Each structure stands twice: as C-alpha cells, then as structure tokens.
Amino acid sequence: MASSVFRFRSRSQVSFRLDGERTCLRYPVMGDYLEWSRLRDASRNFLEPWEPRWAHDDLTRAAFRYRIQRYDADRAAGQALPLFVCLKSSGQLAGGVTLGAIRRGAAESCTLGYWMGEQHAGKGLMRDALTALLPHVFDSMRLHRIEAACIPDNSRSQRLLEAVGFRREGYLNGYLKINGAWRDHLLYALVAEDWHSMRTQSSRSGE
C-alpha cells in the first residue's frame, strides 16, 4: 500500500516520500546530480526517441542545478510535482515522474510524464511507482483528472497506462515536438470516479 512520509531535513526543507512495493518516489535534490547524469547518459539512445530534444548542455551540473531550482519553484507555486523514482531496497535512482500543468478551480486536473533508465525498464517498476502515486493524486491532492499522452509507436507506454487504469480518449495531431519533430500523440486519462471504483473492486477481490 502506498504511503506518504514527511520529515524535516532542515529548517526550511521538508522531505516527501511515497512508497510502493518495490519503488519509492521523492523530491529531486542537487545531491542526485552524479547518479542522475550517469543514468541519463547511459540511457540516452533509449530515451531520446520519446523526449524533447536534449540541450547540448543537458547533462552538465549547471543545467541540473537550474532544473532543481525550476522543480522547487514549480512545486512551491503548486504548478507541478516532479519526483524521482528510486528502488525501495537500495535507494538507487531508476527514473522520474512529473505531475505537471496542475490546474485548480473548475478543472482540478494535471498531466503525467515519466521516464525510466534503460537498465530498469521492462521490470514493472514504473507501474509500481504509478500505483503508489495515484492515491496521492486523488486522495491527497484531490484532483479529479490526470491526463497522459504517448506517441502511437510507444506500445510499452500504452500498456503501462492501461495497466494502471487509464482510458484512451483521443488522438492529438502534432501535439508535442519530440526529438526535433512534431509528433502525433494518443491521449489517455483517468478520472477520480473510475480510480475509486477500481480501488473498491480491487479491495473486494482481495477479501
């Protein structure tokens, strides 16, 4: 079962953690730079076809420092929740998940993005991480809808989204510029009512 743990690491910084069965999700910090850069560099060919084109200095310490500053600012403003996915057993960095475009008011929605290092892909780790994240989205953040988009060629991502309960809703023409080219995407979404229904059914089947 997913859980969240809060503890003060300093006077101004609060640590956040969500636990799955095999993974945990936490805030990215500057101390992650070496592990993050090595994992991303080793996974570059694996990741580039599915991501916006990497900047020439993307893996530098300065770029990572700016990334962390942006993460902190977006989180403080309530606009995004960027998290790193780590192995629960060792704390090793495996990938990342971001809840972005958080909208309140009439929408109460967000978008989902994620990446996994090549050496950790295909092991069910991202499914475990998303299973831990969704209760936080719907119960703690009290959002009503979470959207995700993936390239039609990315069958692995489609299977992942469907496995955790997302439904395919539509086709987005020229939706995002990926690796230098505008690419069509499939739109997936999960709403609170469907998620709560799935959780109830899962609880009953486990009785």
JOVENQUI-V440206 format. One record per residue. PHI is phi as a letter, one per 20 degrees, with the letter a starting at -180 (* if undefined). OMEGA is omega in degrees with one decimal (999 if undefined). D_CENTER is the distance of its C-alpha to the mean C-alpha in Angstrom with 1 decimal. Layout:
PHI_OMEGA_D_CENTER ; PHI_OMEGA_D_CENTER
This chain:
*_-179.7_18.1 ; f_176.9_15.1 ; b_176.7_16.5 ; d_-178.4_15.9 ; c_177.9_18.2 ; d_173.6_19.4 ; b_-179.0_22.0 ; f_175.5_23.6 ; e_176.1_23.4 ; b_-179.6_25.7 ; f_-172.7_27.4 ; d_-173.8_24.7 ; d_176.9_21.4 ; d_178.5_19.7 ; e_-177.0_17.4 ; c_-178.8_14.6 ; b_171.9_13.5 ; d_-177.8_12.1 ; d_167.6_13.8 ; e_178.1_13.5 ; f_-176.7_16.5 ; c_-177.2_15.6 ; c_169.0_12.5 ; c_179.0_11.7 ; d_-177.3_9.1 ; b_176.8_10.8 ; f_169.8_11.5 ; f_177.6_12.1 ; c_-176.8_15.9 ; g_179.3_18.5 ; f_178.2_19.7 ; e_-168.1_16.7 ; g_-174.2_18.2 ; f_-179.3_20.3 ; f_178.9_18.0 ; f_-176.5_15.1 ; f_179.0_17.8 ; f_179.6_19.4 ; f_179.8_16.4 ; f_179.9_15.4 ; f_179.7_19.2 ; f_-176.3_19.8 ; d_-171.3_17.0 ; g_-178.7_18.1 ; f_179.7_19.9 ; f_-172.9_17.3 ; e_-171.8_14.5 ; g_-179.3_16.8 ; f_-174.0_17.7 ; d_-174.4_14.2 ; c_170.0_13.5 ; g_-176.7_15.6 ; g_-179.6_18.6 ; f_173.8_18.3 ; f_-176.9_20.8 ; f_-179.1_23.8 ; d_-170.7_22.9 ; g_-174.4_19.2 ; e_-178.9_19.5 ; f_178.4_22.1 ; f_-179.6_22.1 ; f_179.4_23.0 ; f_179.1_20.1 ; f_177.5_17.7 ; f_177.3_19.6 ; f_179.1_19.2 ; f_-179.9_15.4 ; f_177.8_15.5 ; f_178.9_18.0 ; f_176.6_16.0 ; g_-177.5_12.9 ; f_-179.5_15.6 ; f_179.8_17.4 ; f_179.0_14.7 ; f_-180.0_13.8 ; f_-179.8_17.5 ; e_-178.6_18.1 ; m_-176.6_15.7 ; e_-177.1_14.2 ; b_174.9_10.6 ; c_177.7_8.6 ; e_-178.3_7.0 ; c_171.1_6.6 ; e_176.9_7.8 ; e_-178.1_8.1 ; c_174.2_11.9 ; f_-176.2_14.6 ; f_-175.2_16.2 ; f_-172.8_19.6 ; c_-174.5_19.7 ; n_-178.9_17.0 ; f_178.4_16.4 ; f_-178.8_13.3 ; d_-177.1_11.7 ; r_-178.7_8.5 ; b_176.8_5.4 ; c_176.7_1.8 ; c_166.0_3.8 ; e_-176.1_6.1 ; d_178.0_9.0 ; l_-179.5_12.6 ; f_-178.1_13.2 ; c_178.0_16.7 ; d_-180.0_19.2 ; m_-176.2_22.7 ; f_-175.3_23.4 ; e_-175.9_19.9 ; l_-173.3_17.7 ; c_175.2_14.6 ; b_174.6_11.3 ; d_-178.8_9.2 ; d_172.6_5.8 ; c_-177.8_4.8 ; b_173.7_4.0 ; b_179.5_7.2 ; c_176.1_9.5 ; g_-173.5_12.9 ; g_-176.6_15.8 ; f_-179.0_17.6 ; d_-175.5_14.9 ; f_175.8_14.2 ; m_-177.7_16.0 ; d_179.6_16.3 ; n_-176.4_14.1 ; f_179.7_11.8 ; f_175.3_8.5 ; f_178.1_10.4 ; f_-179.3_11.4 ; f_179.9_8.1 ; f_176.6_7.3 ; f_176.3_11.0 ; f_-175.9_10.8 ; f_-172.6_8.3 ; f_175.4_10.3 ; f_177.8_13.5 ; f_-179.9_12.3 ; f_-172.3_11.4 ; e_-178.0_14.8 ; e_-176.1_17.0 ; e_179.3_16.3 ; f_179.6_14.9 ; l_172.1_17.2 ; e_-177.3_15.4 ; d_-172.7_17.1 ; b_174.3_14.9 ; c_-177.7_11.3 ; d_174.4_11.5 ; b_178.7_10.0 ; c_178.2_12.3 ; b_178.9_13.1 ; f_-178.0_16.3 ; g_178.8_19.1 ; f_-174.0_19.7 ; e_-177.0_16.3 ; f_179.6_17.5 ; f_179.3_15.2 ; f_177.6_12.2 ; f_179.9_14.6 ; f_179.2_15.6 ; f_-177.9_12.2 ; f_179.8_11.6 ; f_-179.0_15.2 ; f_-179.6_15.2 ; e_170.2_13.0 ; o_179.3_15.2 ; f_175.6_14.1 ; d_175.0_17.3 ; f_-176.1_18.2 ; d_-176.5_19.8 ; a_-177.2_20.9 ; c_-176.2_21.3 ; d_-178.3_20.5 ; f_176.7_23.0 ; l_-168.5_22.3 ; f_-177.1_19.0 ; c_176.6_17.3 ; e_-174.6_19.0 ; d_179.8_17.5 ; l_174.3_19.3 ; n_-178.1_22.1 ; c_176.3_22.7 ; f_-174.2_22.0 ; c_171.2_20.4 ; f_179.1_20.5 ; c_169.2_17.4 ; e_179.1_17.2 ; e_175.0_15.9 ; d_177.7_14.4 ; b_174.1_14.1 ; c_179.6_14.4 ; d_-172.2_16.7 ; g_-177.6_17.7 ; f_179.8_21.0 ; f_-178.9_19.8 ; f_179.1_17.2 ; f_177.7_20.1 ; f_178.6_22.4 ; f_-179.6_20.4 ; f_178.6_20.2 ; f_178.8_23.9 ; f_179.5_24.8 ; f_179.3_22.9 ; f_-179.9_24.8 ; f_-179.2_28.0 ; f_-179.7_27.7 ; e_-178.9_27.3 ; f_999_30.4
